[in-house]
Amino acid sequence: MTYTTYTQGYASDRWTVDVHITVDNEAGATLVQDLSTATDEVNLLAGKNIVAIPVPIGPQPDPTGKPVAYAVRLVTNPGLKSTDPDYVKFAALADAQNAVKNILKPNAVDGEPLYTAQDGNPSTGPWNVRVVTIDPTSPYALRVTHGQDIATPEPLRKQVALSGALLGVNGSDATPGVAVGPPPVPPNLPKTANGVPVLEGYTGVPEGLDVEGGVTMNAANDHRTALLLNGANGPAQITEVSTTYTLSSSDKSSTTVNGIDRLAGNVYGCGQPGAIIDDSRLNPTQAAQDPIQAVHHGQCHNPNDLVLFRPEWGSATPKVVGADPGYEVVLNNNWVVTGSRVAGGPIAPGQRVLQGIGTGADWLRQHAPVGATLIATGSLTDDGGKSVAAPALDAIAGGGPGLVRGGNIDVSMVKNGFPAHSNVDVERQPRTVVGIGAAGQIELVTIDGRNPYPGGSVGVTMGEAAAVMKWLGATDAVEMGYGGDTAMIINDSLYNTPMNFWGAPVGPGIPNYERALGNALVLVHKPGP
């Protein structure tokens, strides 16, 4: 096992101010996909005596060469021509911060300083890449883990310590929103038009597949790329996966378990049975699909949900928010129903709880009385329908797409619920990537970003991340997560510099930012013979 750091490049970009705009009811939006919308936003700002222009973001990775998105940027010097490179650039971060404070805020407009390297256009860096290479003969092995419980996100450092691991990196993306368990659920959550809680702002329950020691903690968002460890096809594999879970009662009735260890009714990331798109930014034609395909950070809901909670979730199931109070049954370790109640109650060691709303609750009332024995069956398959399950399987869905497959760069955007081309893949961000080499070695890679200062790193686009992994010798690679999640802990020390925003935290005396995470990849001693 080796640890290597690569540094390259130098800072040559400048600071700018990214103006927060409101598009499609998404408060705080900073990017739009078409020039006309960006121009409309600029005209609105002009009515507030704010001089701004639309700025193209990233060259489209197809023959058209068109931008993939547009930002609205504050003009720093109206006396210059718009073609002048300093037209929307500040010399220092402090200048950009003062512009937000003195120009935007007094006009009830928000924004944030941004380094122009993020836009995905050619940059000189700098870049800082950290690589841990784990040989197949190493006495250590990768595992998927979570914190004290699934419902409560915790920093990577604590997750590494709880698992007794040597090191760890951040795992999958997690469900935004407010904390949903244990109860009480905070009141007055903002609702969608259909009465479903909008859970923005919370880094908590892992989004997508999470399997630990053969036990499924979270169901897959269908067909997203995942890292499989100790599966049916060997010690490590990267492939697209789907899950199905069926519940049968003694009266021969059966139903689908739609999710595991997540808030009933809220299908963040979509791609699970019964999901209904509830996000105005998404293509409504997807609603004709059954199930709706996975949508990265897409808000879907299910008014007829059925969710399984395991003891790993936490000490209690979450209450259901909304008019339907929900219904749940408690089962012992043999899947015998021992009790029923309104949703939101304790989970004792060895118990499982099935929580339903709508027709999900109706099925439990009709077919899962106290004393009944239920039979649960499940499958974990690749896109070819082949089972990849195994007793010791650990598996985790990446927060991003696959990057390298079969030794070739293959950024699988659509398959992982991203638009074919979007600002998400062309923006430079901190990223965490896992690769598998031809000899079976596994590479844990963190690439810092949002930090243009000496010793820092501006981050990489998804295409650049894929190129890094191919250069490192990976035949397959998948992005775990990006942004402020990116972290690497070794022997209880933080080895990289997580950044929640561009340029912060920086400076002496300011601690490195460690975000609470839903799960993690950790390196532990292999069990003895």
C-alpha angles and dihedrals in degrees: 000000000000137000119211133177123203122194127184142159137021137251117270104142123095139226122266137172117249108207116219110232132181116237127166091354092299102135114214096020113164101182136049130187100230136050096229093059091048090049091051089053091050090053090052090053090049087061087062092050092253116138111217139147136202113257124200115236121213128336113270109252092230134076094275093070090206122149116264094217145358131232129198110232131189113246109236099192117021089186091071126079115260088243091061110107090225094054093102101015133101125207095227141017091246090059091053091047091051090051091055090048099043104031109026105031097052087056094050092252124128131210144145140228112261133185111231093229087078091070092078096238118130112302138176093218134187103234131187118192125183120195131188111190117198116197118214089240092055117122086230129079135191120249136177116239143165134205129267087311138349096249093061119062115217135185118271091246091062094044090053091049094047091053094047089236130160093223143347146189131206117279132209129337115274138221113274119221138073125318108284102190156086093025148282093075110213110262129239098034113178110259136211120234087271094054096255117141115256103223102194122155103028124115099199137103111046114256110230136348120012120166121171121186093340093310118115111227096172131017121238127262091233120265097001118141116261140181112237121198123192091357132149092281101052141285096317136012138163115209144131114273143189132192133209127187125187130189123204129189131208089256088064094252118135138190141174124263100219100192146004126222099351137109111284111247095019113097102178110191091019118223095116129109115282095013117154121196111246101169121100091207092064128086107264091210087074088072089078091066122093109232099018109239120253113279117197107242088347119155113230130160139198119206090190099048131158117192131180119218121198127195089259088069092072142268095306142017117251121258116247114252114219141036094311106074091197130225131240141184126211119223133191125227090279093055093252114147109242101170148351134217147150110293115280118059144123125301111210123202110280094020131114126199128207112205122193139181127188112351089353089065091043091056092052092050093049103038108023107059121161108286096027119127116223126202118215123196128179144175138202112199141169123235090274091059093250117141115246095178122123135169094251096036120146114186137170133181115230119241087227134037132280109280107186127025126177091353094303129106106255115164099192099202103156095042089056096049100263125125112263089257124006143149088266093074099038099045116093109239140157106274139188116208135180121205136184119213130213091257092052096260117146121219123204107198131185120185113192121221147172090053117101095167124111108292090017135108135226096211132234140267118243089258091052091048089053090050090051091052093048089049089052089055101256115156090190129021139170132190113241099192144319142216123029092352093071108109141143123200121189121177091345092305125116106234101185134044111250113205123196093187136011110284097003135136097027137134136056117311095019110116121229112263116251114187123208109251137200096225143341147209110243135182115230136169113276112248115261124252 
